[in-house]
């Protein structure tokens, strides 16, 4: 079988598994959402990178010495419906690279990344990927049991904080403006000053 090094070698309407994904040697970054290839946006701009970096530093500092760890993209997260057991690579059809994710179960960490749902995912939205994050990833993270999901809008300077309810559905826990303190549901003793995060 020919080595896959370019997106043009793949059927963009086809369905692929995580096992397929692991064999590709693409220059472009892609994600799989329910078996469908999603080409990622070009390299994030400076504003996006600064926000991700500052959040990483604040969260990492807070988690030092604790069981939970924070990871930054590129970092593969293999997802499957939380009602199912661990799946073999050829049976898993979603792999994403969140901007940031916090994992509290060390057993989910593999050489490739995370095998299963992180506890907390943060996506810093860019003009080119807002629709994907807002719709596809919202549904994917919800059905896979990611407890807390933050959507960070750099240009609006807002953070939408979603938390799973008892029925496994996301509820808007809080909407934070850029001059407020945001507190993760999972880590109530962590206070994130959004003034600092959104500062130019």
N, C-alpha and C positions, 0 to 999 in steps of 0.2 A: 504494500500500500504506500502511495506517495506521501512524503512528509508534508504536513500542512504548515506552510510558512506565510501564507497570505490569505486574507479574508476572501478573496475572489475564488479560492479553491473550495470554499464551503457553500452549501445551499442555505441562503439566508431564510428560506421558508421551511427548512428541514427541522428535525427535532434531534437534539444531541444530549448526551449524558455527561456527567462529571468525568467519567472514564475517557470519553472522547476529548473533552477539554484538556485533560492532563497530557495528551499526546501532541497538542498543537504547539507550535513554536512561532507565534505571531509577534510582529513588532507592535501592532496595535493592542491596546487593552480591551478585552471584551468580558462581558458577564453572561451568564445563562440564567434566564428566568423562565421556569417551567419548560425547559428544553429549547427555548428560542434564543438565538444569539442577539445580544444587545451590545452594539459598539459603544464604547464609552466616549465621553466628550474629550476633545483635545486636552492637553495638560492644563490643569487649573491655573487661573490667573493669580496674581500676587495677593489680592484681597482674600480670595478663597484659601490660599496657602497660609496666610498669616492667622486667619481665624482657626483653621484646623490645628496649626502649631500651638497657638495659645491655649486652646481647649485641651490639647494633648498634655501640655506642661502642667496645667492646673489639675487635671484629673490624675495624671501619673503621680504627681507630688502627694495627692491625697491618698492614693492607693498603695503607696510604698509600705511594705511590711504587712500588707493584707493579702488574702487569697486571690482577690480579683486583680486582673491585669487589663491595661488598655493597649490597644494596637491601632496602628494607623495604616491607611492604604499605601501601597498595594499589599493586601493581605486577604487571602481567599477564605470565604465563609461558605461552607457547603450546607445548604438548607434542605429540609424535608419536613413534611407535615408532622407537627408535634404529636399527632395521634398514632404515628407509626414508629417502629423501632428503628435503630440505626440501619441505614441502607448501604449496600455495596455501591462502589463508585458507578457501576453501570446502571444502577437503579435510582440514582439521584440525578435530578434534572435542573437544579438551581444552584448556581455558585455566584456570589456577589463579592464586591470589594467596597465595603462601606468606608467612608472617610475615617471614621473612628468607631471602634467597638470595644465594649468591656465584657470580659468573660470571667465568670466567677467559679466555673467548674474546670479545674486543670485537666480533667479526663477528656475534655473536648478538644484539647490542643494536640495537633499532629505536626509532622514535619512540614506539611503543605499549608497549614493554617488552622481553621476552626471547623470541627466536624459536628455540626448542630448549631442551634440558635445561641447567639450571644445574649447576655442579659440586657444590655443597653447598646443601641446603635444611634450614631449621630451622622446625619448626612448634611453637608454644607452645599446648598444648592447653587448651581450656576445657571445663567440664562439658557444654556443649551440642554440642561438635564432636568429642569424643574418638573416638567410633565412626567418624565419617567419616575422620578423619586416620589412625586406626589400621588401618583396612581398605582403604577405597577409595584413599586417597592413597598408602599403602604400596605397594600393587600398581602404581599408576600410575607412581610415581617409579621403582620397580624396573624395570618394562618399558621405560621411557623412558631408562634409563641415567644417572640422577642418582647420581653416584659415592658421595656421603655424605649421609645423612639422619639428622637428630637430631629425636627426639620429646621435648619438654620437658614434664614434668608438674609444674605449679606447686604443687599441693597436696601431692603426694607428695614434692616436691623431689628429683626424679630426672631424669636425662637418659639416654634410650636412644639409643645411637650405632650406626647401621647403616652398613655399607660393602659395596659390591658385590664379590662374589668373581669369579674368572675365568670362571665360568659365567653371570655376569650376575644372580646371586641375592643378595639381602641376607643378610648374616650379622651377628649381634649382635657388634659389635666390642668394646663395653664398655657397662656399666651403671654410671653415676656417681651417687653419693649427693650430697646437698646440701652436704656439708662437704669435698668432694674437688676436685681439680684435673682439669678435662676438657681433653683435648688433641685437636684435630681430626686425623683421619687424613691429610687433605690438607695440613695446615699444622702439622707436628710441633713447630715452634718457637713456636707460639702456646699459651700456657697460660691457661686460663680458670678463675679461682677461683669455684667455684659458691657459696661462702659469700657473696660479694659480689652475685652474680646473684640469689640467692633472699632476700637481706636485705630486711626490711620497710622 
